[in-house]
Amino acid sequence: MAGKDLATQWCGSCHLVGDSGTAADSAPPFAALAKDPTVTPDRMSTFLTEPHGGMTGLSLSQQEIDDLVAYIESLK
Ligand code: HEC
């Protein structure tokens, strides 16, 4: 899945991407985001157009954002 590869590469330094591994305490695990009813796909898409959490040099295309959101939603 494209979104999973992107997530592992770009997000895994802070977020717990799959169901194992380690991540920064301040960043919510993706599985938790998927289950959070206030974190909707629309909200994530908008959120991801800007850098966050102190990440640098990351600029995602709309396609990459769509893939990432689809991956996170698949963790429900
Ligand atoms: C440098 C660390 C870091 C990286 C890299 C990072 N994040 Fe985050 N992320 C955070 C932190 C910290 C928070 C919680 C605080 C906040 O919302 O800024 C967060 C919050 C989020 C949220 C929740 C937004 C909400 O509506 O509450 C989403 C979705 C998210 N990250 C997705 C991603 C994705 C997708 C990537 C990879 C493209 C990524 N993050 C990379 C640190 C990071």
Residues whose N, C-alpha, C, O or C-beta is under 5 A from the ligand:
A	BS01	HEC	W10 C11 C14 S26 A27 P28 V39 M44 F47 H52 G53 G54 M55 L68
